[in-house]
């Protein structure tokens, strides 16, 4: 965790970009490189949709999200992919489970 999911980008290009993507993402997000997961989404497009980079991660300061997006965009452009849509899917540690247990307990009490 975090997960970087590429769509509409050649598998060989994703593999070629992966080392620099992992290195730069980890540096900006301040996570170890081992935690950064790269995935390639293979989808069947029904209507025209753009190439994209979907980033699933826990929320950071806006400046970090901005820096991640700018850096990923630059890497994609260097590899021949301009106009890639980059978006974040923000995860919550209270709703992220490992072995059925949330990473963090919420402060909300259930009302019966």
Helices and strands as residue ranges (DSSP letters): E 3-7, H 11-29, G 33-35, E 37-41, E 52-58, H 62-78, E 85-91, E 97-98, E 101-102
